[in-house]
Amino acid sequence: MSKLYYLTRRNIKLFFASKSNMFFSMLAILILVGLHFIVFRKMNADSFLASGLPLAKKWALWLSDCLTLSTLIPIGAVTVSVTSLAQLVTDKEKHTIDDFYVLPLSKNTILASYLFSSFTIGTIVLTAFIIFFNVYSFLSYGLLFGIAQLFCVLGIGLMSLFLGNFFIMIIVSFVKREQAMGAIGTIVGTTIGFISGAYFPLGILGEKASKVLTFTPFLPLTALSRQAFFSNIAQTELTKEIIGGDLAKFYGYELYFGGEILTQNMLFLIVLLYICIFAALLLIRFMKMRKND
């Protein structure tokens, strides 16, 4: 256990020692935040008001903030995983990992250290975002997460980290060059916002595309995150009736299949199933890598 601890600490130190690592891990998040405050925030709020929703502009802006900023939890979990797990690729290319292999360390311990460090870094980023959002929400609207809401958001964040780390680690285990990892990071950072429904309402894609995205792991995570952010709605002028129905379906924080709404339990089970699948695939991959020693 002490060997795993020191390897994990080493990876975390290397991540935070590199300013480029921190920048690129946050790049997709910073882009989305910038787009939100420059474009999406007012545009969505004006759209809500123009549609005849009976609410003050302040709460239209709150609704817009929750819709977009809540997606940073699943997006951040994936993009931070890409950058932090890239340390494994760096160690492969520089043959540093070969030095680890000659030490009295199991290959599983070495590989697990990268996962543990990535999960720890992701948890730090997630915590920082939750603090940021609460400060912003309090200053703008006088609202803070309640205790139950906070635990719900944290739970969704941890699910996102498990999913993101398992998924990215499977990919990273096949990559041997930093240049290739950089290309993967660019692709993932570009596409994750789209398949999570962060950049546009789900309703503009049409029924078939919506169904496909609904059964990916990322859109259900986004829906769960948005629902968690909306759970202090009783402190606003909004009601579940106002933000439910067609509005919820169009913006993708309530998902449907076959005309039936997918409950929170169903969304949770979809995400949990993907976590189990990726964990099983990663375990198989680790076993094959160990046999190739």
Stockholm file with secondary structure:
# STOCKHOLM 1.0

chainA/1-293         MSKLYYLTRRNIKLFFASKSNMFFSMLAILILVGLHFIVFRKMNADSFLASGLPLAKKWALWLSDCLTLSTLIPIGAVTVSVTSLAQLVTDKEKHTIDDFYVLPLSKNTILASYLFSSFTIGTIVLTAFIIFFNVYSFLSYGLLFGIAQLFCVLGIGLMSLFLGNFFIMIIVSFVKREQAMGAIGTIVGTTIGFISGAYFPLGILGEKASKVLTFTPFLPLTALSRQAFFSNIAQTELTKEIIGGDLAKFYGYELYFGGEILTQNMLFLIVLLYICIFAALLLIRFMKMRKND
#=GR chainA/1-293 SS CHHHHHHHHHHHHHHHHCHHHHHHHHHHHHHHHHHIIIIIHHHHHHHHHHTTCCSCHHHHHHHHHHHHHTTHHHHHHHHHHHHHHHHHHHHHHTTHHHHHHTSSCCHHHHHHHHHHHHHHHHHHHHHHHHHHHHHHHHHHHSCCCCHHHHHHHHHHHHHHHHHHHHHHHHHHTTCCCHHHHHHHHHHHHHHHHHHTTCSSCGGGGCHHHHHHHHTSSHHHHHHHHHHHHGGGGGGSSCCHHHHSHHHHHHHTSSCEETTEECCHHHHHHHHHHHHHHHHHHHHHHHHHHHHTC
#=GC SS_cons         CHHHHHHHHHHHHHHHHCHHHHHHHHHHHHHHHHHIIIIIHHHHHHHHHHTTCCSCHHHHHHHHHHHHHTTHHHHHHHHHHHHHHHHHHHHHHTTHHHHHHTSSCCHHHHHHHHHHHHHHHHHHHHHHHHHHHHHHHHHHHSCCCCHHHHHHHHHHHHHHHHHHHHHHHHHHTTCCCHHHHHHHHHHHHHHHHHHTTCSSCGGGGCHHHHHHHHTSSHHHHHHHHHHHHGGGGGGSSCCHHHHSHHHHHHHTSSCEETTEECCHHHHHHHHHHHHHHHHHHHHHHHHHHHHTC
//
